[in-house]
């Protein structure tokens, strides 16, 4: 009750009202069943201090249940007297509530300053004395007031949260500027509140209990206010960690509201003053070890209870202050910081190198930001959305179409798509500015997923109908078929719609030719081809020519057989190895943590059972609660282990052919026009397979000479020809695109895919130029970051001047 009193008039008033109502109900129950009996039974007995072990870790609703029904009364007469006392306290609490709240006034001043609210626009009727604002001369430079600022406010109690919500809405004059997170919200509701706070420009304040202090990234804000201070320093660290994170670009400010001239306030004021001194001396690292502080072997909560019970005694107050000061002396903090910095190496150097190279290969194969951005902008606007560029490659969405929001709800994942986004980006490094923190719009983000799925609903049949594309770099006359397929791997976890949980999905391409050979291009091969032009033969003419007679419906089954035999096993093995390793680690961690918690509550229940046998009448109530919590944790352990068992049941679904297209060589198009392409002579030879192979061999020999281990991946169509690794692990993978030309050649042709890959991997991409001399010699040069901008997606290739590229390049 003391903690609720320190929190807000609303919290203490509601607590007293609930307590009085519970005891009145208990009085009526006793009088009805015992017909005037004077003695109460043990269910409403006095709580002892030991009975509150673990009390702070209980949900607030359980706190209420224990506190509201406990009483010091032993008879009905004493119970009536206690109820009368509660009525008087309720009356006093109501008077305090009506007389004004200094704590709220201080918060209102700070919010008015930080959000730059004009005094005339406030709707709560209060004025602000700016000279009294909480920015002293010795403080870190105060943040600049701004109406675009976002602020996180933490409180301990739901009653205070409701009280602050009402007051802040009145202060700001609009309810949409505020979102809340508390323990009563479901996971989807919490996630939506977090998304709105991060990405909706209209939302300025997040008001939360400690339900938002763990596992939530609130880095969009750099300002935090603790309206209530927890009796566990670890929770201050957890709260501040929501905004003070790796990647935060602003100085983070934290205000702690403490009631002066109170016993609790004296202890906390001493603690905060000493923390500020330590912060200055240790460069801010004190917050890294805040949760490890011990006060002469006691928890802070124990000191607070002593201060409340015995703080009127000068000797007790002096001892408490000395204990707090001793816990935050500099040598002790430095020892904690040094201990925290120690780390155990769990991977040897070759292991670290393997992990890093796997990550770099995965990055090179991922769906690149340029594709996502180009697709999303077009698809989003086709669906009625509005997207405007603000900073470089950073966009503001002022309107999300209702169709996208409704589709998101139909997906069964809650209304997670917002109506507007202050900023969205497609490249991870642009999330943190310049400008507001942005939503990273990548696969898995609800806005992109909903847009993609809705687009597929409307236009997906076009993939099945197929198309014809022209390969300008192929002088031959044999067409090929390219199939687009999806392959997913599931576990046994059920979904609400009755389906199974997809844990991995990959896109694959299978290219088939007239000889029955199958290839597996990896990197969006269609981007290197063009549609049929107005001057080309039409679709019917292409399908009627003899060269396409081998193309039948049986080809789809051939593509599936290739996928099942070659691609699916590799995908399955990769996912299974990684997944089972993660599940085994999770299983061990869950087993260890929950087993310890179960043992704690079982031990606590046994202790209380002994106390009950010794005559402690209230022990029965708390023993029952301890047994209940132990049983609940045991059931939770069984459920979690069953979930992990289902997650380890991994199976591959059959690959699904989503679409297909015919690739027609430029030579066939020319032949159908009646002007076949002439055979290139030695003087015009520029990019035949023979000269390309010679150039790759030269580059691979140079890479070996430089100490690297090169691999030729040209036929895998990754967007580069050679992957070269450093066996020592000191340097990153090198992705090398090789272009071989006669020295007399004028141009170098680079495909759309090759340009985009270089832009997405600028630090590791090398354009290797091999110029063959008439005397049989050659010149080799390496050009890093060869391309400055991406071509239009309708462009299949770009010609560059060979001389200009060679001048920019350097010897290897």
N, C-alpha and C positions, 0 to 999 in steps of 0.2 A: 504493500500500500504506500510505503514511503517513496518507492520508485515512481509510482503513478502520480503521487502528489508533486514530485519534482518534475514530472513530464509536462503536465498541463492541468488546468482546472477541470477540463472536460474529462480527462482520464480518471481523476480521483472521484469526481461526481458519479460517473457511470459505474465505477467499481463499488462505491458505497451503495448505489441503488441496487445493483445486482446482488450484493451481499445481503442487504436488508430483505430483498424479495425472497432469496433462498432461505434465509432463516425464518421468515414469516411462514413460508410454505412448510418448513420443518416443524415449526410450532404447531400448525394446524394438524399435521400428520400425527405428531406425538399425542396431542389432545384427543384426536379421533380414535386412535388405536389403543391408547393406554388409559383413556377416560380419567384424565386429571393426574396421572402419575407424576411425581415431582422429579424423578431422576431420568436424565437422558441416557441413551445407549452410546456405545463407543463410536458410532459412525459420525458423530458431530463433536468430537473431542478436540482438545487443544493441540495445535501443531507444535512439535519440538523443532529446534534448529536442525537436528540431524535428519528430520523427516524431509527436509528440502534438498537432500543430496541429488544432484542432477536436475534440479528444478529449472535452472536457466536454459537447459537444453530441451525442455519440453515445449511443444507448441503452445501458443498463447491461450488457446481454448482450454487446454488441460490445466494451465496455470489458473485460469478462472475457476475451473471446476473444483480444484483443491482449495484455493483461497476462499472462495465464496461460501463453501459449506463448512469450513472449520470454524470452531467457536471455543471461547474460554468458558462458556456456561456449562454447569454441571446439572442444573435443574431447570424446570420450565420457568420458574420465577427469575432466575439469572438470565435465561434466554430472552425473556420479555424486557429485562433491563438493558440487555445489549442491543436489542432492536430499537428501544427508545433512544439509546446513545447514537445509534446509526442515523436515526431520523434527525437528531440535532446536528450531527456532522453533515448530513445531506443539505440541511438548511444553510449551514455556514459555507459549504462548498458552492452552493448556488449564489450566495452573496458575493463570494470571491469571483466567481465567473462573471457576474454582472458588473463588478467594480473595475474591470480591466485587467489585462494580463501583460506584465512588463516583458516577459520572455517573448511573447508574440510581437510586441512593439519593437523589440530589438531585431527580430527576424524581418519584420516589415521594413524597417529602416535599411537593412542590408540589401534586401531584394529591390527596394526602390532605387538605391544607388547603383547596384550592379546592372539592373535592367534599364536604367536611365528613364525611369517613369516620371514624367512631369508632375509636379505636386498638384496641379489643378486637375489632372486626369484620374487621380486615385478615387476609388469608389467606396473605400472603407471609412472615409471621414477623418483620417489621421493625417497629420503633417509631419515632416521630417526635418530634424535639426542636423544639417550636414556636418556641422562641427563635431557631432557626437558619433560619427561613423567609425567603425572598428578598423581603422588603418593608422597605426601609430608611426612615429618617425623612424623607429628602429626596425620596422617590418620590411619584408621583401616588397619591392615595388608593387603597389596595388594594381589590380587588373583594371583595364580601361572599361568604363561603363559602356554598355551597348545593348540595344534592344534585341540583338540577334544572339545574345549570350544564352547558354544552356546551363542549368544548375541542378545538382542532385541534392535532395534534402532527405536525411535519414531520421526516423523516429523509432522508439522502442515499442510503441503500443498502437493497436488499431484504433482505439478511441481517439488518441491524439492525432493519428493520421486523418481521421474523418474531420476532426476539428480544424486542422490545418488546411485541408482541402477546401472546406467552406470559406475560410478566411482568405486564402490565396486567390481563389476564384473572385471573391469580392474585391480584393486588392487590384487584380489585373483587369477585371471587368469582362472576362471571357473564359468559359470553361474549357474550350479546346486547347488552351495554352498549358494544360496540366494533365499528366498521366500518373497513375499510381500502380505500385507493385506491392502486394502483401501475400502472406501465407495462404489466404483463402482463395486466391486465384489459381485456376488451372494452368498447366504448362503452356497451352496455346495462348491464353489470355496474357500471361507474363511476356511471352515472346512478342506478341503484337504490341504491347506497351513499350517494350524495349525498342522495337523497330520504329515506332512512331517517334519516340524520343530521339533516336539517332538520326532519322532521315526526314522527318516532317518539320518544315521550317516554322510552322505555327506553334509547335510544342516547345515550350521554353523550360519547363520544370518537371522533373521526375520526383515524386514524393513516394518514399518507400520505407518499409520495415526491413529487417535483416534478411528477408526472403530475397532481396536483390543484392546482398553483399557477397555472394559466392557464385562463381560460374557465369557471370554476366559482364559483358564488355560495354561500359558506358563512356568509352574514351572520347566520344563526341563532345563531352563536357570536360572542363578543367577546373570547375568550381564546385565545392561540396560544403554542405553545412550539416553538422551533427546537432540537430535540435535536441536530441537526448543522447547522453553518453552511456554506452553499455558498461556493465560492471566487469567486463572481460576485455583487457587491452587488445587481445587478438582480434576482436571484432572491429576495433578501430582500424587495424591494419587491413582486414578484409574489405571494409568499406572503402578506404582510401585506394586500395588496389583496383577498384573498379574503374578509376579514372587515371591513376598514376601507374601507367603500364608502358611496356616497351613499345615505341612508336609514337608516344604522346609528344607533340611538338610544342605545346604550350607549358608555361610554368603553372603547376597545380597549386591551388589555394584551398585550405581547409579551415573552416570556422567551427569552434566548439562552444556551444552555449552552456554556461554554468551559472547556477543560481548562487550569488554571493551571500555570505552570512548565514549559510546553512551548514550542517555537519557534513553532509555528503559533498557539498560544494567546496568546503575547505580542503578535503582530501584530494578531490579531483583538480582543484586549482593548483595545489602544490605539484601534483603529477604533471600537469600540462606545462607549468613554468619550467620544471626540470627537463621535460622533453624538449622544450624550445632551446634551452641552454645546450643540451646535448646535440640537437640538430645543427646549431651553429658550429659546434666544435667538430662534429663528425660528418659534415657535408650532407646532411639529410638522410644518411643511412640508418638512422635510429628507427625509422618506420619499417625497415626490413626485419627487425628483431623484436618489434613491439609485443608480439604474441608470446615471446619466450620469457618475459619479465616475471620474476618471482619476488615477493615482498617478505623477506626474512622467512622464507619457506611457506608463506601463505598466499592465497589468491587475493586479487584485488576485491573480490566480492566479500570475502571475510573481513577485510579492513572496513569496507563500507558499512557492514552490519554492526561492527564494533563502534564505528563513529556515530551511527544512529542511536544505538542503545546506551552508550556510555560517553558520548562526545561532550557532555556538559562538564566532565571532570577534566581539569587542566592537565593532569599528568597523563591521562589517556590520550588526549588530543596531541600533546607533545610527542608521545611515543609513536603515534600513528604517522605524524609528519616526518619524524626521524626515519621510520621504516621506509616511507615512500622515497625520501631523498637518498637513502642508502641503496635502494634498488636501481637507481639511475645514475650512479656515479660512473665517471668516464671509463676507468679500467674495466669495470664489469661489462659495460656496453661494448667496448672494444673486443673483449674476449668472445662475446656472443656473435659479433659481426665476423670475426675471424673464423669461428666455428662454422658459421653459415656458409662461408666462402669455400670451405673444403668440399671437394667432389671426388668421387671414386671413378676411375677410368674403367669402363665396362667393355670397351672395344679396343682391340689393338689397331695399329696404324693401317694394315691392309684391310681390316674390317671397315674402318671409317672411309677408306678410299672406295671400297665397293659400294657402300651405301650412298656416297656422294655421286658416284658415276651413275648408279641406278636412278637417282633423283634427277640428274641432268638429262639422261635419256628420256625419262618420263616427261620432263618439261619440254623437251624438243618434240615429243610426239603428241602433246596435249592439244586440245582445241584452242588455237591461238587467239589472243584478244582481238586482233584485227578482224577475223572472221565473225566473232561474236558481235562486235560493235557494228559491222556492216549489216549483218543479218538483223540485229535487234532494231536498229534505227528504221530500217525499211519496213519490217513486219509490224512494229509498234505503231508507226504512222498509218499503215494500211488499216489497222484495227481502230483507228480514231484517236490515238494518243498524241500528245504534244511534247516535244523534246527540244530544248534550246541549249546550245553550247554557251557556257559562261566563261570558264577558264579553259586553257588548252586541254582538249580531250576530256573535259569534265562538263557534265550536262545537268540541267535542271528539268524536272518533269513537273509541270504544273497541273496536269490532268491525266489520270489513268482511266481509260474507258470502263464503263460499267460492265461490258462484256468480259473483260479480263478479270475483274474482281469477282464476278459471278462464277466464272469458270474455276477460279481458285477455290471458292467455297464448295463447288461440286466435287473437287478433288478430295474432299474430306480432311483437309489439313487446317481448317479454321480460316478466318479472314485475315490472312497474313499479308496479302498485297495491300499496300497503302494507297490512299487516294492521290497522293502527291509525294514527291521526293525532292528534298532540297538539292541534293547532288547525287548523281550516279556516275560510276566510272567502270571501265572495262580492263584497266591495267592496275595491278595490285599496288604498284609504287605510287599511284596517284590518289590513293584513298585519303591521305592526310594533307592534302592541300597542294597549292594555295587555295584558300577558301574553306568553306565548311567541310567537316568530315563527310565522306561520300559512302554510299552503298556500293559494295563491290558486286557488280552484276556479272555473274559467272554461272556456269552450270550448277544447279542446285539452289540458286537464288529464286524465291517464289515468283518474282516479277518476270524473270526470263523464262522460267519453266512454264508458267501459265500462258505467256505469249507464244511460246513454241508449241505447246499442246493445242491451243486454240487455232493456230495457223495450220497445224497438221490436220485438225478436224475439218477445216474449210477447204484445204488445197492438197491434202495428202494423196488423193486419187491420181494427181498428176505424176507422182513418182511411179505408180504402178503402170500408167499408160506409157511412160518412157519418152525418149527423144533421140535425136541424131545429132552428134557433135563431130566436128572436123579437126583432125590432128594435122596442123600445118607443117610440123617437122617430120612427118612420115611421107617419103616420096613413093612408097609402095602402093599396091592396089588391093591388099587383103584387109578387109574390115575386121574389127574385133568387137566383142561384147563386154561391157563392164556392168557388173551387178553390185548393188549397194545392199548390205546386209547388217542386221543387228544381232548381237548375241548377248544374252544375259545369264548371270549365275545367281541363284537364289539360295536362301537358307529356309529353315522350317518355321520361322516366326510368322504367325498369321497377321494379316492386315484386317482392318474393320470391314472392308468390302469382300472378305473371304479369300482374297488372293494371298500370295506369299511375298515375303520381303526380298526385293532385288538388292543384292550387295555389290554387284558389278555389272556394268553394261558397256560394251564396246561396239564401235562401228568398224566394219571391215569392207574392203573392196576386193572383188575377184574378177580378173580379166581373163577371158577365154578367146582363143584364136581358132582358125579353121583346122589346125593340126591337132586339136584336142589338148593343147598345153594350157595350163592355168598358172597365172601369176597373181601375186598378192601385193599390189601397190598400197602404200601406207599413208600417203599424205595428200588428200583431196585431189586426186588426179584430174577430175573434171575441169579444174581451174586452168589447166594447160590447153584446153580445147575451146573451139568457138562454135556457135550455132551455125546452121546452114544460112547462107546469105541469099539475098534476092537474085543474085546472078548464078547461084549454084543450082544443080538439078533438084527438083522437089522430092518430097519424101517418097511418093509413089515410085518415082523413077529410080531412086536408090534401092528401094526394096525389090524392084523388078530386075535389077541387073544380075548377071550370073554369079558375080563374086559374093553375093549375099545369100545364095541358095542354101548354104549349109546352116543358116540361122533358123532354128526351130524351137518349139516350146520345151524340148528335152534339155535345153541348155541350163535351165534353172535348176534342174535336179543335179546336173554335173557340178554346178557351182556349189550346191549344198553339200555334195559328197566331198568336194575339196575342203570346204570349211570344216566339216565334221572330222575329216582325216588329218588335217594339217593345223588349223587355227584353233579350234575348240579345245583340244588337249593342252596346248600351251597356255591359253587363257585360264583354263581350269586349274592347272598346276600352279600358276603364279598366284591366283587368288587363294587357293587352298593353303599354300605354304604361309602366306602372309596372315591370313585370317586365323588359322589354328594357332599360330604363334601368339597373336594378340589375345585370343580367347583363353589360352592356357595362363597367360600372365594375369588376365582379369580374374579368372577363377581363383587363382592363388591369393590375389589381393583381397577379393571379396570374402573369401573363406577366413582369412586372417583377421580382417577388421570386424566382421559381424560376429565371429566366434568370441572375440575379446569382449564385445559389447554384451553378448548373451551371458557370458560368464560374470560380467560386472553386475547385471541385474539379478541373476540367479543368486549371487553372493549377497546382494543387498536384500533380496527377499528373505533369505535365510536369517540374516542379522535381525530384520524386523520381526520375524517369527519368534526369535529368541527374546526380543524386547517385549513382545506381546505376552509371552509366557511369564516374563518377569513383572508384569503388571502395567506396562505402558498401554493404556487403553486405545490410543490412536494408532498404534503400530499396525493393527489389523487392516485399517484403511490403506496405509501406505505399502504394506506387504502385498496386498491385493493388486495395487497399482504396479509394483515392481514385477510381480509374476506376470501381469498382463503385458508389460513392456518386453519382458524376456520372451514370452510366447510369440508376441508380434514380431520380434526380431528373428526368432527361429523360423517362423513361417515365411518371413521375408527372405531369409537365406535359402530356404527350399525353393521359393518362387524364382529367385535370381539364378540358382544353379540350374533349374529347369529351363529358364530362358537361355542360358549359355549352352545347354545341351541342344536346344533347338537351333541356336545360331551356328553350332558346329556341324549340323546336318546340311552339308552343302551339295547342291546338285546343279548340273548344267542344263539349261533349256535348249531345245533344238534351235539352230540358227534360223532367223526369219529373213527372207528376201523381201526388202521393202520397195525396191525399184530397180530399174535397169536402163541402159542406153546403148546405142550402137556408135562405135568410134569409126569414122570413115577417114582413111588416109587422104592427104591432099593429092597424092598421085592418082587415086581413083577418081576424085572429083575432076581433075584435069583431063583424064582419059575420057570421061563421060562428056566433057565439053568438046572433045575432038582435038585437043592440043596436049598430048602427053608430055610429061616433064623430061627434058634431055638428061642423059647420064652426065654427071659432073666429071670434068677432066681434072688432071693434076693441078692446073693453074687455078681452078675454081673450088678445089676441095677445101671445105671449111669445117664440117662437123660430122663426118661419117663415123660409124662405129669404130673403124680401124684407127683413125687419128685420135678419137676420144680415148680408146684403150691405151694407146701409146702415152698420151698425156697423163692418164691416171697412174700408169706404171712409173713414170718419171717422178710424179708427186709422192707416191708411196715410198720410192727409194730415198727421196729427200727426207721424208718424215722419219724413216729408220735411221738415217744419218744424224738427224737431230735428237735421237734418243727416244722417239715415240714408237708406238705399236699401232700401225694403221690397218684398217679393215675396209675393203671395197664393198660398198652397199649401193652401188649405182642402180642395179636392177630392182632394188626394193622401193625405188621412187620415194625416198624420204624427204626430198627437197635439198639434198646434198649427195655427193658421190663417195666421200671417204670419211669414216669416223676414226679419229686418231687419239689414242690415250697415252698418258704418261705413266709408265709402270711404277714410278716412285710415288705417285699420288700427289706430287707437289703442285702440278698444274692441272687445270680443268680439261675436260674433253674438248677436242677441236673438231668442228664440223666443216669440212672442206668441199666446196664446189669447184670442179675442175673444168676449165675451158681450154681446149687445144685448137690452135689456128696456125695457118701458114703466116709467116711474117708479113706477106704482101696483102693479107686480108684487111678489109676496112672495118668490119663490124664484128661484135660479139652479141649473139642472141641469148637473152636470159628469160626464162619463163616466169610467169606470175608467181608460181609456187616457190621458185628459188629466191625471188626478191622478198616475198613475205617471210620466208623462213629466216633470211638474213636479218630482217628488221626485228623479228621476234627473239633472235639470239645474237644480238650485236657483239657481245664480248667474246663469243666462241666461234663465230662464223668467219671463214676465210675464203675469198675468191682466189683460186690458184690459176694463173694465166701462163700457158705454155705456148711460146711463139716458135714455130719450127722454121729454121733457116734453110735457104736453097742448098747450102753445102752439106746438109745433113745434121748440123748442130741444132741446138735449141736454147732458148732463154726462158728461165723460170722466175716468176715474181709472185709475191703474195700481197693481196690487197684486203685490208681489214675495213669493216663498215663501208662496203663499196657503194651501197645504195642509200639515198637520203629520204626517199618517200615511197609510199606504196602506190602501185598502179591502180587504176580503176578495175573493179572486178570483171568488167566486160572485156578487158584487155588480156590476151593470152600470153603475150611475150613483148619484150622491149628490146630494141637494138641499141647497143652502146658502141661508141667509137673505140676500137682496139687501141689506137695510139694513146688516147686520153687515159684509158684505164692503166696501160703500162706505165705511163708517166707518174700516176698517183701511187702505183704499187712499189713495194720494196723487195729486195732479195730476201729469201727465207732466213 
